[in-house]
Amino acid sequence: MPGRVWSLTSNMDWQGEGFVLSTRKHGETSAIIDVFTRDRGRHLGLVRGGVSRRMRPVLQPGNRVKVEWRGRLSEHLGYYTVEAVNSRAAELMNDRLSLAGLNALCAMCRELLPEREAAPELWDVFAIIVDNLDDPDIWPPLYVRWEAGLLSALGYGLDLSSCAATGVNDDLTHVSPRSGRAVSASAAEPYLDKMLRLPPFMKGQAIANMDDILDGLRLTGHFLETRVMWNVNKTLPEARVQMISRLKDLGN
């Protein structure tokens, strides 16, 4: 796993690496960027000259950047200076599926993660997914597991350790949409029309086909919608919908 990358420069200023999640224009020449950092979570800051021809390619969502943040007080928006580390967005521009995966990752972080709360395990897997977005055999199952980790980080983790009805820990095939707990095949049988399928790769099996990936996304998506987004009267980002559409195209 990637090691820590932070170096403190004062009580409030810091520098390190992160992934750009979004960029929006501020004033005539500046931009506010949202960066996903390992030890500081989502952290916004102002980039002077952020809309310039030189900086626009650097600040594309999904790019890995080195940032230095400075502010008078820790709660201030503060200012970033930014250097490119890896321009992943440009590398994936001609691959519609990979770009959809990158956009979904960034949108999910931006919309669901609270600001300035560290999520190092999510960051580590995020980085691995980004590094493997050019291989559709690797990143989709990792992405599903990442969403399951996102649920856990937000306090709504799934319990896939044993059957909610019988207590057995083998032949777990479904998940209760109400409790988020696994259910064995025999216990699920009378209620299959109400249950969510638990794909084997989410229990450790190495191989995952496209049906498994899509079932995994239905599973995590259900709980992200009903336990997280419902509370703030929102739906999951459109970028995630587009990624699922691209995955379905790949499976056809």
Buried (B, 14 or more C-beta within 10 A) or exposed (E): EEEEBEEEEEEBBBBBBBBBBBBEEBEEEBBBBBBBBBBBBBBBBBBBEBBBEEBEEBBBBBBBBBBBBBBEEEEEEBBBEBEBBBBBBBBBEEBBBBBBBBBBBBBBBBBBBEEEEBBBBBBBBBBBBBBBBBEBEBBBBBBBBBBBBBBBBBEBBBEBEBBBBEEEEEBBBBBBBEEBBBBBEEBBEEEEEEBBBBBBBBBEEEEBEBEBBBBBBBBBBBBBEBBBBEEEEEEBBEBBBBBBEBBEEEEE
